[in-house]
Amino acid sequence: MMSQRQDHLNAYVEGWRSMNAERVLSALAEGFVFDDPALPEPVTKATMAAYMSSWGDRAKGSSGTWRYENSHEVAQDRDGILLRWKWWRFTGSTLQGTALTKTSDDGMLFERITYYPSTSSLAARNAAGLVMCEAEVAWQGWSAGGERTDEPRYKTFFGDGSQPTGGLVQGILEYPPGSRSRAHWHSPAETYYVLAGGGVGRIGDETLPIGPGDAVYVPSSAVHAFENTGSEALRVLWTLNCDRVDEIDFHYLD
């Protein structure tokens, strides 16, 4: 039996495929938000019909017939929310990208799209290069304010929502001597590269020594944690394959 969440999602997708704003609106919850990086403000339920109409206006200036398509869809229904990741494109144009949607029994709650390189001006913001200077990025986390000096702190270079990046989240973790991270897991796979210091890494049932120059891969949903067993700070570059760090559900075991 199909759930209400799946019904809403199907109506939403079919509405986009046929460019039928009424069908799309029927699937939206009252607090719906659509995040398009090409726009200065998010799209809401009240402005969704106008937003869809703007796509039609763009089509008039493009050769070929535009038709919205989804592919490579992955969906998870958990804790009353249907999460879906997909690849989208408009045939007859160069516009394409990925999207994350969230749906509850009340309707579609959220969609965030990302543009991938194209000749369209809409993709220019997302396709731009970017250089982040570590010294200009503030520390965050447990020891950032000085209240806990025995736990790691971190910086987020890409993926905190302030940069036009998509598909990658990256930053630095710094562990003072004797500190460790809490054992946890999350859906996106993750890599670590040890810049300085030494310690041990726990991945699943294995505990392995780590030091400068070591690269570590953590599979999706694998339990992992790190500890500084040396006398100097352990610095680690971390990277996750998702769009934003605030999209990650962290599950802690201790």
C-alpha positions in Angstrom: 0.0 0.0 0.0 1.5 3.4 -1.0 2.1 5.9 1.8 0.8 9.4 1.9 4.4 10.6 1.6 4.9 8.6 -1.6 1.6 9.9 -3.0 2.7 13.5 -2.4 6.1 12.8 -4.0 4.6 11.2 -7.1 2.2 14.1 -7.6 5.1 16.6 -7.2 7.3 14.8 -9.7 4.5 14.3 -12.2 3.6 18.0 -11.9 7.1 19.0 -12.8 7.2 16.5 -15.7 4.1 18.0 -17.2 5.0 21.5 -16.0 1.6 21.5 -14.3 1.8 24.0 -11.4 -1.6 23.1 -10.0 -0.5 19.4 -9.7 2.7 20.5 -8.0 0.9 22.8 -5.6 -1.5 20.0 -4.6 1.5 18.1 -3.2 3.1 20.9 -1.1 2.9 21.4 2.6 2.1 24.9 3.9 5.7 25.6 4.9 7.3 24.3 1.7 10.6 25.8 0.7 12.5 25.4 -2.6 16.2 26.4 -2.5 17.5 27.4 -5.9 21.1 28.7 -5.8 20.5 30.9 -8.8 17.9 32.9 -6.8 18.5 35.5 -4.0 15.5 34.2 -2.0 14.0 30.7 -1.5 10.8 29.8 -3.4 7.7 29.2 -1.2 4.3 27.6 -1.9 3.0 31.1 -2.6 5.6 31.8 -5.3 6.0 28.3 -6.7 3.6 28.7 -9.7 5.5 31.9 -10.8 8.8 30.0 -10.4 7.6 27.2 -12.6 6.3 29.7 -15.2 9.8 31.3 -15.3 11.2 27.9 -16.6 8.7 28.1 -19.4 9.9 31.6 -20.3 13.5 30.3 -20.4 12.5 27.5 -22.7 11.2 30.0 -25.3 14.7 31.3 -25.8 16.3 27.8 -26.1 16.4 25.5 -29.1 14.5 22.2 -28.8 11.7 21.2 -26.5 12.3 21.2 -22.8 11.0 18.3 -20.8 11.8 17.7 -17.2 13.3 14.3 -16.4 14.5 12.5 -13.2 17.1 9.7 -13.1 19.4 7.9 -10.6 16.9 8.2 -7.8 17.6 7.0 -4.3 14.8 7.2 -1.6 14.7 6.5 2.1 11.5 6.6 4.2 12.5 7.0 7.9 11.1 8.6 11.0 8.1 10.0 9.1 10.1 11.7 6.4 10.7 10.5 2.9 14.1 11.6 1.7 15.0 11.4 -2.0 18.2 12.2 -3.9 17.9 12.4 -7.7 19.6 13.7 -10.8 17.4 16.1 -12.9 17.7 17.6 -16.3 15.7 19.4 -19.0 16.1 17.8 -22.4 16.7 20.3 -25.1 18.8 22.4 -22.8 22.1 22.3 -20.9 20.5 22.6 -17.5 21.0 19.6 -15.2 22.0 18.9 -11.6 21.1 17.0 -8.4 18.3 17.6 -5.8 17.3 16.6 -2.3 13.7 16.5 -1.4 11.9 15.9 1.9 8.3 14.8 2.2 6.0 14.2 5.2 2.4 13.0 5.3 1.4 16.7 5.1 3.1 17.1 1.8 6.4 18.1 0.2 8.4 20.0 2.8 11.6 21.0 1.0 13.7 20.7 -2.1 17.2 21.9 -2.6 18.6 21.8 -6.2 22.2 22.1 -7.4 23.3 23.0 -10.9 26.1 21.3 -12.6 28.3 22.9 -15.3 26.3 24.2 -18.3 26.3 27.1 -20.7 23.4 28.6 -18.9 23.9 31.7 -16.8 21.9 29.9 -14.1 24.8 27.6 -13.5 27.4 30.3 -13.4 27.2 30.8 -9.6 27.6 27.1 -8.9 30.3 26.6 -11.4 32.6 29.3 -10.1 35.9 28.4 -8.5 36.6 29.3 -4.9 39.6 29.6 -2.6 39.2 29.4 1.2 41.9 30.6 3.5 42.1 28.5 6.7 43.1 31.5 8.8 39.9 33.3 7.8 37.6 30.4 8.8 36.4 30.4 12.4 36.8 27.3 14.6 33.6 25.6 15.6 32.5 22.8 17.9 33.3 21.6 21.4 36.5 23.5 22.2 35.8 26.6 20.0 34.6 28.6 22.9 37.1 27.3 25.4 34.6 25.4 27.5 36.0 22.0 26.7 39.7 21.7 25.8 39.8 17.9 25.8 37.6 17.4 22.7 38.3 18.2 19.1 37.3 21.3 17.2 36.6 21.8 13.5 36.5 24.2 10.6 34.2 23.8 7.6 35.7 25.1 4.4 33.0 24.0 1.9 29.4 23.0 2.6 28.2 25.2 5.4 25.8 27.0 3.0 27.9 30.2 2.6 29.7 29.0 -0.5 28.3 28.0 -4.0 29.5 24.4 -3.7 27.6 21.2 -4.2 28.3 17.5 -3.9 31.2 18.0 -1.5 31.6 19.0 2.2 35.1 19.6 3.5 37.0 20.9 6.5 39.6 20.3 9.2 39.4 18.5 12.6 41.9 19.3 15.3 42.3 17.0 18.3 44.3 18.2 21.3 46.6 15.5 22.9 44.5 12.9 24.7 41.2 14.0 23.0 38.9 11.8 20.9 35.7 12.1 18.9 32.5 10.3 19.9 31.8 7.0 18.0 29.2 7.8 15.4 27.9 7.0 11.9 26.1 8.8 9.1 24.9 7.9 5.6 27.4 9.8 3.4 30.8 8.1 3.0 33.7 10.0 4.3 37.5 10.3 3.8 40.1 11.7 6.2 43.7 12.7 5.4 46.1 13.1 8.4 48.0 16.4 8.1 49.9 16.3 11.4 50.1 14.4 14.7 49.3 10.8 15.4 46.6 8.6 16.9 44.3 5.7 16.3 41.2 5.4 14.2 38.3 3.1 14.8 36.3 2.0 11.8 33.7 -0.7 12.4 35.4 -3.4 14.5 38.9 -2.4 13.5 41.3 0.0 15.4 44.2 1.2 13.3 47.2 3.6 13.9 47.1 6.8 11.8 49.8 9.4 11.2 50.8 12.2 8.7 50.3 11.2 5.1 47.7 8.5 5.9 44.4 8.6 4.0 41.4 6.9 5.6 38.1 5.9 3.9 34.9 5.4 6.0 32.1 3.6 4.1 28.5 4.8 4.3 26.9 4.1 7.8 30.1 2.6 9.2 30.7 3.4 12.9 33.9 5.4 13.4 35.9 7.5 15.9 39.4 9.0 16.2 41.7 9.6 19.2 44.9 11.6 19.6 47.4 9.4 21.4 50.4 11.6 20.7 51.9 14.7 22.3 51.0 17.2 19.6 47.7 18.3 17.9 46.2 15.7 15.5 45.1 17.6 12.4 42.8 15.8 9.9 41.3 17.0 6.6 37.8 15.5 6.3 35.6 15.2 3.2 32.0 14.0 2.8 30.0 13.3 -0.4 26.9 15.5 0.2 25.9 19.1 -0.5 25.8 20.6 3.0 26.9 19.7 6.4 23.5 20.5 8.0 21.9 17.8 5.8 23.9 15.0 7.6 22.1 13.0 10.3 24.8 12.1 12.9 24.1 9.0 15.0 26.2 8.8 18.2 26.9 5.6 20.1 28.6 7.2 23.2 
